[in-house]
């Protein structure tokens, strides 16, 4: 699986709609949208009962880890590290 290259066009799918940052712990809420766990938990802890994206009333506040997305993000980050290491090793020989 480490040989998989993630197309840069998919990076937007890796970002939390609340934080606009690449997620570390993506979870899906009952609105069907995936968020960074800490961001959506913070949203709910402030008493918000509507979806931050859809604005619809939410009655189920359970969160489920989005394992597929978490795996893809991990692959993407691993590829970034490998590219950075490759660049660093090329620079040190110059």
N, C-alpha and C positions, 0 to 999 in steps of 0.2 A: 504494500500500500504506500510505502514511502516514495515510490517513483511517480506518484500522481502529481501532476502540476495543476494548480488551481488558476483558472483564467481570471485575470484582474477584473473583468466585468462582474464577477460574482462577489467581489469584496463588499459592495453595498449591502449584500444579503447578510454579511457578517456583523453589521453595525446595529446597535440598539437604537430604536427610534426615539428613546428618551435621552440617552447620553450622546448619541451620534459617534460612539466609539466602538471599536471592534470588541465583541463580547468575549468574556472568559467563561462565564457560566450561563449559557443561554437557556431560558425556560419559556415554555408556552403557557399562556394564561387562557382563561375560558373564552376570551374574545378571539382566539385563534392566532394571535400575534405573538412572536417571540421577542423577549426582552432580556436584558442583563438582569440576573436575579436580584442583585442589590438595588437596582434602579426601580424595578416594579414593586419590590417589597417596601421601599421608601415611599413610593407613590401611595400604596395602600395604607401605610402607617400614618400618613397625614390625613387619613379619613376619606380619601377619594374612593368613590364607589362606582365611578364610570371609567370606561376604557380611555386611557390617555390618547389613543389614536382615533378610535371610532366614535367616542363620546357616548356610547351606549351603556346602559345600566348593567353592572356585573353583579350576579348573585353568587357566583362561585369564585372564590379567591385562591383556590388551590393552584399550585404551579407544578408543571411537569418538565423535567429536564429534556431538552431537545438534543438527544444523543447524536443524531445524524449531523446536525449543524455543529455541535461541539467537536465532533470528530473532524469535520471539514475545516473548521477554524484552526484546530490543532495542526493539521497537515499544512495549512497555509502559513502558520507561524513558524513551523519547522523549516519550510522551504525558504522563508525570509532569512532565518538564522543561517542556513547553509549558504545562501547567496552572500550574506554579509561576511561570513567566514572566508568564503572564496575570494571576495574582494580584498579583505584584510591580508590574506596570504599572498595575493598577487602584489599588493602594495609593498609588503615587507621585502620582497625580492628586488625591487627597483632600486 
